[in-house]
Amino acid sequence: MNVYELQYMGDNPYFDGLAFDYNELEFLDKIKPNTYKQKSKFWQQPSYQDWWETPKVIGQIPTYQDYPCVNMIYPAFSQRACDALRDMLEPNGELLPLDSECGAYYYYNCQTYTDALDYEQSTIEWPRRQEKYIAGDILRYVFDDQQLKHLSIFGLSIYPIYLYVTESFKQRVEEAGLMGFDFNKVAPYPPGTNWRMENKKLKAQERQRVMAMQQQTVVVLLPLEDKEPSVDEQVHIAQLEDNLDHVLKVEALSDEYYGRYVGHDISRKQYRMFLSCPDADRLFAKLQPWLTSLDWPQKVKCVRRYGSMYDTDARQKTKSYPPKVI
């Protein structure tokens, strides 16, 4: 029986993820895995239902995305995915609401953890100086098919950081036309096969397409008053970033893709906003209304880099935007 590691399409620019709001950091501590404190591999995942308070999540994800994840690692499903997969999800965990401006999304607290792995035939790396409760890595998965018969979505008690699904779950996702799921097959494979390399081969063509969509860069430089942004500057920057996300948001897979905001750093009293894109000139043209409307108190610069984000030798063009006069 085929078993897959369930991931979201974080590498594909057409998809994105959610993140817990900065005010939810205390909440985040409550759902951090505590499995490393367990003294047995036969632990149970607790219920969150009684204390769940619908945490706020941020992120401009497209309406067609059904599996965005939160903070890249916490599973989350769209309403459409919940409706299609409910008979598989609810018997194995809890669907808990999230407060998102992008629509109805649900955090998934998986409570089905199995010991279906064949420890003798599997290749498991155990952390040094620790009893064999939690694995450091699994290089080869061999499952007991009898224990998998009634499973659709589950975790492994010795390796709880990932979710796994069987063929029935994958087929349901495909039949329902759900988007944003990434299935990495982990078993079965012949002895000596590297499952990660096999998945890499299968996705080589897609990876090249994704790399082409990120081959150039646009950098927006916001001068700061000091080495770190002030409170007022932080608030202002957050508004600019939200507006930028709206400008670049893709509503459908058929929409033209210009690029996406991938992150920032602070250097020499400048807040540098990095955007990856397939064509820096096209993205630059798309951003013109946003750039000309910026009300930043100092001169803003926009750099078109005809290379990757870290290719400082790439050809560049820079345009300046004077501060807005109030």
C-alpha positions in Angstrom: 0.0 0.0 0.0 1.4 3.4 -1.0 2.1 5.8 1.9 2.8 9.5 1.4 4.3 12.3 3.5 1.8 15.2 3.4 3.2 18.6 2.7 1.9 21.9 1.3 3.2 23.5 -1.9 5.4 26.1 -0.2 8.0 26.1 -3.1 5.4 26.9 -5.8 4.9 30.6 -6.2 1.2 30.1 -7.0 0.7 28.9 -3.5 1.4 30.4 -0.1 1.0 29.7 3.6 -0.7 31.2 6.7 1.1 32.3 9.8 -0.1 32.9 13.4 -0.5 36.6 14.2 2.2 38.1 16.3 -0.3 38.4 19.1 -0.8 34.7 19.2 2.7 33.7 20.3 1.4 32.6 23.7 -1.2 30.4 21.9 1.6 28.9 19.8 3.3 27.6 22.9 0.2 25.5 23.7 0.3 23.5 20.4 4.1 23.0 20.2 4.8 19.2 20.1 5.8 18.0 23.5 6.6 14.5 22.3 10.3 14.8 23.2 9.4 14.8 26.8 7.6 11.5 26.5 9.0 8.4 28.2 7.3 6.0 25.9 6.6 5.7 22.2 3.0 4.9 23.1 2.0 8.5 23.9 -1.4 10.1 22.9 -2.0 13.4 21.3 -4.3 15.6 23.5 -7.5 17.3 22.5 -7.5 21.0 22.0 -11.2 21.4 21.6 -12.0 22.5 25.2 -9.6 25.5 25.2 -9.5 26.4 21.5 -10.2 30.2 21.1 -10.0 30.6 17.3 -6.5 32.2 16.8 -5.9 34.9 14.2 -3.8 33.9 11.3 -2.4 36.2 8.6 -1.3 35.7 5.0 -2.8 36.5 1.6 -3.4 33.0 0.2 -5.3 32.5 -3.0 -8.9 31.3 -2.8 -8.1 28.1 -4.7 -5.6 26.9 -2.1 -7.0 24.1 0.1 -4.0 23.1 2.2 -2.0 26.2 3.1 -0.5 25.1 6.5 0.2 27.5 9.3 3.8 28.6 10.0 4.8 26.0 7.3 4.4 23.0 9.6 0.9 23.1 11.2 -1.8 21.5 9.0 -4.7 23.6 7.9 -7.6 22.8 5.5 -10.0 25.0 3.6 -13.7 24.6 4.0 -13.9 23.0 0.6 -11.2 20.4 1.7 -13.0 19.8 5.0 -16.3 19.0 3.1 -14.5 16.6 0.7 -12.4 14.9 3.3 -14.5 15.1 6.5 -15.1 11.4 6.8 -11.4 10.8 6.8 -10.3 13.9 8.9 -12.8 13.8 11.8 -12.4 10.2 12.8 -8.6 10.8 13.1 -8.4 14.3 14.7 -10.0 17.7 15.3 -10.9 20.4 12.8 -10.6 23.7 14.7 -11.5 27.1 13.2 -9.0 29.8 12.4 -9.7 33.5 12.1 -8.5 34.4 8.6 -9.4 37.2 6.3 -9.0 34.8 3.4 -12.0 32.7 4.2 -12.8 29.6 6.3 -9.8 27.6 7.2 -9.4 25.0 9.9 -6.3 23.9 12.0 -6.1 20.1 12.0 -5.0 18.4 15.3 -4.3 14.8 14.2 -4.9 12.4 17.1 -4.3 9.1 15.2 -0.7 8.1 15.8 0.3 4.6 14.8 3.1 2.1 15.5 2.6 0.6 12.0 6.2 0.9 11.1 8.3 -2.3 10.8 11.3 -1.3 12.9 13.4 -4.3 11.8 13.1 -3.6 8.1 12.9 0.2 8.2 16.1 2.3 8.4 15.7 4.6 11.4 18.2 7.1 12.7 17.9 7.5 16.5 19.4 10.6 18.3 22.5 9.8 20.3 22.3 9.6 24.1 18.5 9.1 24.0 16.3 6.1 24.4 14.5 5.0 21.3 11.2 6.9 21.7 11.5 9.7 19.0 13.5 9.1 15.8 15.9 11.7 14.4 15.1 10.6 10.8 13.6 7.7 8.8 15.7 6.8 5.8 13.6 3.8 4.7 9.9 3.2 5.6 8.5 -0.3 5.7 5.0 -0.5 7.0 2.8 -3.4 8.2 0.1 -3.4 5.6 -2.4 -5.0 8.0 -2.1 -2.0 10.4 -2.5 0.4 7.5 -5.8 -1.1 6.2 -8.1 1.2 8.1 -5.9 4.3 8.0 -6.2 7.3 5.8 -4.4 10.2 7.6 -2.1 9.6 10.6 1.1 10.3 12.3 3.9 8.0 13.4 4.4 7.8 17.2 8.2 7.7 16.9 8.3 10.5 14.3 5.4 12.9 15.0 6.6 15.9 13.1 4.9 14.9 9.8 1.5 13.7 8.7 1.1 10.7 6.5 -1.7 9.6 4.2 -2.6 6.5 2.3 -3.6 6.1 -1.3 -7.3 6.5 -0.5 -6.7 10.0 0.9 -4.6 11.0 -2.1 -7.2 9.7 -4.5 -10.0 11.7 -2.7 -8.0 14.9 -2.9 -7.5 14.4 -6.7 -11.1 13.4 -7.4 -12.3 16.5 -5.5 -10.0 18.8 -7.4 -8.4 20.1 -4.3 -5.3 22.3 -4.7 -2.1 22.9 -2.7 -1.4 19.3 -1.5 2.1 17.9 -2.0 2.4 14.1 -1.7 5.8 12.7 -1.2 5.8 8.9 -1.5 7.7 7.3 1.3 6.8 3.6 0.8 7.0 1.0 -0.6 10.4 1.0 -2.3 12.9 -1.7 -3.0 15.8 -2.0 -0.5 18.5 0.5 -1.1 16.2 3.1 -2.6 16.4 6.6 -1.3 12.8 7.8 -1.1 13.8 11.5 -1.1 15.8 11.1 -4.3 12.9 9.3 -5.9 10.6 12.1 -5.2 13.1 14.6 -6.3 13.4 12.9 -9.7 9.6 12.8 -10.1 9.4 16.5 -9.5 12.4 17.6 -11.4 10.5 19.2 -14.3 8.2 21.0 -11.9 11.2 22.2 -9.9 12.7 23.7 -13.0 9.5 25.5 -13.8 9.4 26.9 -10.3 13.0 28.0 -10.4 12.3 29.9 -13.7 9.5 31.7 -11.8 12.1 32.9 -9.3 15.1 33.7 -11.5 15.0 37.4 -11.1 14.6 39.9 -8.2 13.1 43.3 -7.4 14.3 45.0 -4.2 12.5 47.9 -2.6 14.7 50.0 -0.3 13.1 52.0 2.5 15.5 54.3 4.4 15.2 54.2 8.2 15.8 56.9 10.8 18.0 54.5 12.8 19.6 51.1 12.6 16.3 49.5 13.5 12.8 50.6 12.5 11.0 52.7 15.0 7.5 51.7 16.3 5.9 54.1 13.8 8.0 52.8 11.0 7.1 49.2 11.9 3.4 50.0 11.7 3.9 51.9 8.4 5.9 49.0 6.9 3.3 46.4 7.9 0.7 48.5 6.0 2.9 48.7 3.0 3.5 44.9 3.1 -0.2 44.2 3.3 -0.9 46.5 0.3 1.9 44.8 -1.6 0.4 41.3 -1.0 -2.9 42.6 -2.3 -1.2 43.9 -5.5 0.5 40.6 -6.2 -2.3 38.3 -5.1 -3.2 35.6 -7.6 -6.9 34.8 -7.7 -6.7 31.8 -10.1 -4.1 29.4 -11.5 -4.9 30.9 -14.9 -4.0 34.4 -13.8 -0.7 35.9 -14.9 2.0 35.5 -12.3 4.3 38.6 -11.7 6.1 37.7 -8.6 5.8 37.5 -4.8 7.2 39.1 -1.7 9.6 36.6 -0.1 11.1 38.5 2.8 13.2 41.4 4.1 16.3 42.3 5.9 17.8 45.4 7.5 21.2 46.7 6.4 22.8 50.1 6.7 19.7 51.8 8.0 17.6 50.4 5.2 14.6 48.1 5.3 15.1 46.0 2.2 12.0 44.2 0.7 12.9 41.3 -1.6 10.5 40.1 -4.3 11.3 37.0 -6.5 9.9 37.0 -10.1 10.3 35.5 -13.5 10.9 38.9 -15.1 12.1 41.9 -13.2 10.9 44.4 -15.8 7.4 43.0 -15.9 7.1 43.0 -12.1 8.6 46.5 -11.9 5.9 47.7 -14.3 3.2 46.0 -12.3 4.4 47.7 -9.1 4.5 51.2 -10.5 1.1 52.3 -9.0 2.1 50.9 -5.6 5.6 52.5 -5.8 4.4 55.9 -6.8 1.7 56.0 -4.1 4.1 55.2 -1.2 4.0 57.8 1.5 7.4 57.1 2.9 9.0 60.2 4.4 12.4 59.6 2.7 13.5 58.8 -0.8 12.7 55.2 -1.8 14.7 53.1 -4.3 13.6 50.2 -6.4 16.2 47.9 -7.7 15.7 45.5 -10.6 18.2 42.7 -10.3 18.4 40.5 -13.4 19.5 37.5 -11.3 18.5 35.7 -8.1 18.1 37.4 -4.8 21.7 36.7 -3.7 23.4 37.2 -7.1 25.0 40.5 -6.3 27.0 40.3 -9.6 23.9 40.4 -11.7 23.1 43.4 -13.8 20.9 45.9 -12.0 18.8 49.0 -12.7 17.8 51.4 -9.9 15.0 54.0 -9.8 14.4 56.5 -7.0 11.0 57.8 -5.8 11.1 61.2 -3.9 9.4 61.4 -0.5 5.7 62.3 -0.6 5.1 66.0 0.2 2.3 66.4 2.7 
